[in-house]
């Protein structure tokens, strides 16, 4: 159990935590949310003991191991697999001691302990984690130094997951992952056997793998049951109740003050007036709830009106080295109102396709046609480095609005989602989210016909992501999105393209279908790897036993067919229940629902809670059935 008890912490005169308290039960999966800059990472550092509070305490059970992703990505000559294996310090120490131990009793103790911690399966477990995070068998044998910073951070994440600490702290773990890695991580965390606390702005991750939300707001911590959507709904209902309570109290105070004003000078009522004055003094005013005004920004509408298609490709090949295309035989068409999401693991060519569309790469073969006045804007995370660090947002925009009056320049900066208080702050002192919004505003300044967003949400909190969704949905140009944020994709695109195996094809389905596709493919890869290992170990008599293995495998598939049908039925139930919840949520999103019809609101809230419980039970059944199926196939 993690206990944060009455903790206060200040930095540079700014209070981040003020008497904050929360308890996270052992084995819980908690999502830690709050606006950027409120102190979420600071609380992690207090938990790990890297910094100390001015008052209060944080405590975990004695002997519990805390794990978090290393700040520096591994860059040594150690192979990925060996680096991850080294994260289990006890296993590494026991294996090293086993090499030199001579006492028979100690040797027996070592091997007993190695068996207890499942050391014999360590390589398989490490390889499974690395595979889930995007490293194939060949990549796992390469040194860490061969990989870029983002991929090394995945290795660091794999290492902490493999170590299985009693308290796992993950700070924005999806920032270096693609959608495939995010889906795998979500599934892994849901089954993780110990306590997990995740700082994340990915609402889908928080909806599917945590059972409580810890909200940091106004220097206080509040725990809420359920995932992010449940937290958001409960908090909205509580805010409504708080407003009503405050209005009721204000009416009571006004009534008492009126009595005092009328009768305090009358001898016959003086005692009663004095009593009312004391009661009024004791009635501490409820804190006024300051509703967030809501972050917003807009994209300029396309300046040129184009006829469809705005861009067409016919059997196009593209890459970086002559004769070695990354993608080939690509035939696509883009229209003026297209909303497209690009799917596919990192390294398969999504960004390459985006650069080709943006005109940053030339074709190697085939033909590409663009509308005459087509203007394409592209946002990518690495472009944040292109901002001038010592210039303010106003100065950046002034370069594009020469000879324009300052009020018009500042109004344009406001459209980028930057408040007045941050317009004159140097870019190097802006938060990651503020710099991302500034860059989005700059790249779309001229009103493009096609907007390409390559992982736009990495530095955005949930409010900023929602503002981005609103901005995209009101933008009249075409949009192409590459993102690990499923909510962004689901809320803004209506067509999915899968970039894989050197080509591009339409994906028939939604993000939930893609999630099932990814997880089923990962399970199949594990089965194939296990089968390959078994075949390698039995190479001597492969010809004699191969036919028998195939026969046994066929019999096993036949025996497991009923189990497979149960898994499919569970998946269909989950899809049906999730659609029910989505329908209920659309009604509950009406801020006036509880005012217009409290009974309807209560009925919907109960129905949603019942559906969530059924979903949880069905998901648990699906996980158990899937695990049973995989284990049976692997035997």
Buried (B, 14 or more C-beta within 10 A) or exposed (E): BBEBBEBBBEEEEEEBBBEBBBEBEEEBBBBBBBBBBBBBBBBBBBBBEEEEBEEBEBEBEEEBBBBBBBEEBBBEEBBBBBBBBBBBEEBBEBBEEBEEBEEEEEEEBBBEEBEEBEBEEBBBBBBBBBBBBBBBEEBBEBBBEEBEEBBBBBBBBBBBBBBBBBBBBBBBBBBBBBBBBBBBBBBBBBEBEBBBBBBBBBBBBBBBBBBBBBBBEEBEBBBBEBBBBBBBBBBBBEEBEBBEEBEEBEEEBEEBEEBBEEBBEEEEBEEBBEEBBEEBEEEEEBEEEEEEEEBBBBBBEBEBEBEBBBBBBEEBBBBEEEEEBBBBBBBBEBBBEBBBBBBBBBBBBBBBBBBBBBEEBEBBEBEBEBBEEBBBBBBBBEBBEEBEEEBBBBBBBBEEBEEEEEEEBBEBBBBBBBEEEBBEBBBEEBBBBBBBBBBBBBBBBEBBBBBBBBBBBBBBBBBBBBBBBBBBEEBEBBBBBBBBBBBBBBBBBEEBBBBBEBBBBEBEEBBBEBBBBBBEEBBEBBBEBBBEEEEEEEEEEEEEEEEEBEEEEEEEEEEBEEBEEBBEBBBEBBBEBBEBBEBBBEEBEBEEBBEEEEEBBEEBBEBBBEBBEBBEEBBEBBBEBBEBBBEEBEE
